[in-house]
Amino acid sequence: MKDLNELFLEQLADLYDAEKQLVKALPKMADAASSSELGSGFREHLDQTEGHVERLEEIFEMLDKPAKGKKCEAMEGLIAEAKEMMEEAEENVKDAALIAAAQKVEHYEIASYGCLRTWADLLEMDQASTLLQETLDEEKETDEKLTDLAGRINVEAREDREDMESSGRERRGGARKAGKSAKSR
């Protein structure tokens, strides 16, 4: 890359691929969610993400460039991590894990869109900057919604664990008492 314009185009292609990967991953995350609110949030974000892809295509068109992605290794890794978390997490913490994975994705996108918007401003690409800012605002809003949802779901995951531990202690305590009763006879 020789200049900011080339960097902008390369990162635009990277983000285009990232969003397309996310379009494929979000339905799986929605299906894996136990919370109906989380599942519907993922489906809502899928609709938004499809709009993000369209905005990026508009920017490519403005620049007279084909809308072509460059493999986004970062998103591939984030999605792989999310898949691993979905497979390994116990049911009572799966939603908390999904939120953590989704927020990692959102933070990556927020950073990426923020950089692209700043570069568009510097390159005097006003229409591109406006489109990138719209998406950046939506990504921040999604992150805030996930944070709010995490406030409830993380507490539920903790309480489920405490309930399981407490019932385990009661069972072990009951077994010890039964054992003592049997010995005293």
N, C-alpha and C positions, 0 to 999 in steps of 0.2 A: 504494500500500500504506500503510495507516494504522497497522498494528501488526505485531508479531512473528507473530501467528497468520496474518495475510494473507500475509506473506513466506514463512512455512512452507508454506502451501498452494500458493503460486506456484512455489516451488522444488521442491516435491513433484511438481507437474505437469511441470516442466522435466525433472526426473530420470526421470520415467516415460517421457517421450518419448525421452530419451537412451538408456535401456535398450532400448526397442523398436527404435530405430535400430541399436543394437549387435547385437540378435538377428538382424537382416538382414545385417549386415556380417561377423559372425564366420565363417559358412560359407565366404564368399569368401576370407577370410584363411587359413582352414584349407586350402582347396584350393590356394592360392598358395604355401603353405609347402613347401620341399624336404625339410626335416627332418621325419621321421615323428613325432618327439617334439614338435616345435612344432605340427604339424598336429593331433595328438591333444590337445595342451594347449588349442588354440583350441576344439576340439569340446567338451572338458570344461568350458571356461569358458562356452560357449554354454548348456550344461545349467544351470550356475549362474546365468547371466544370466536365463534363463527363470524361475528361482526368485526372482530379484530383482524381476522384473516382478510375480510373484504376491504377494510381500511388500508391494510398494508398493500393489497393489490391496487388500490386507488393510487397510492404513493408511487408504486412501480410505474403505473400508467402515466402519471404526471411527469415522471423522469424519462419516459420513452424507453423503459427497460422491461424485459419480460419478468413476470412474477415467478421467480425461481428461487427455491430455498437452497441454503448451504447447510449441510447437516449440523444440527445444534447438539453437540456432545453434552453440554450442560443439562439441557432438558431431558435428553435420553437418560442421563444418570439420575436425575431427580425422579423421573417416572419409574425407572428400575427400582430405586429405593422405595418409592411408594408401593409398588407391587410387592416387594419383599415384606414391607411392613404389613400389608393386607394379609399376606399368607401366614406370617408368623405371629401376629397379635392374637391374643385370646379375645373372644367375643366381647367381653366387658370393657376392653380398652381399644378395640379396633377403630371406633369413631375418633377417639383422641389421636390415634396414630394417623388416621386419614387427614385430620385437620392439620397436624404438624406437617405432613407431606405437602398438603395443598398450600400452606403458608410459605413453605420453602419455595415452591413454584411461584407464588405471587411476589415474593421478595425479589426473586431473579427477574421476573417480568418488570416490576417497578423500576429496578435499576436499569434494565435494558431500555425501556421506553423513555426513562428520564434522560439517559445519555443521547438517544436518538433525537429526542425533542430539542435538547440543548444544541446539538450539532445542526439540526434543521434551522434553528434560529440563527446560528452563526453563518450558515450557508445561505441565509435569506430565502429559505424555502417555507414561506408563510403558510401555505395551504397544508403542507406536510406537517409542519409544526402543530397546527390546529388539530389535525387528525390524530397525531401522536399524543397530544395532550388529552384529548377525549378518552383515548384508551388508557392512558396513565391514570386518569381520574377514576375510571371504572375498576382498574386493578387495585387501586388504593381502597375503594369502597368495598370490594370483595374481601380484601385483607381485613378490614374493620369488621365485616360481618362474620368472618371466620373467628376473629378474636372474641367477639361477643358470644358466639356459639360455643367456643372452647371454654369460656367461663362456666357454662352449665355442664357440658359433656365431660370435661376434665374432673369436675367435682363428682359427677355420677360414677366415673371410672374409679376414682379414689374410694367412694362410698361402697361400690360393689366389692372392691378388694377388702375393705375393712369388714364388710358383712361376711365375706367368705372366711377371713381370718378369725373373726369372732365365732362363727358357727363351727369352725375347725377346733378352736379352743374348747368350746362347749362339748363337742363330741369326744375330744381327748379327755377332758375333765370328767365327763360322764363315764367313759370307759375305765378311768382310773378308780372312780368311786365304786363302780361295779366290781372291779378287781379286788379292792380292799374289802368289800362286803363278802366276796367269795372266800377270801383268805381268813376273815374273822370267824367264819362258820366252822 
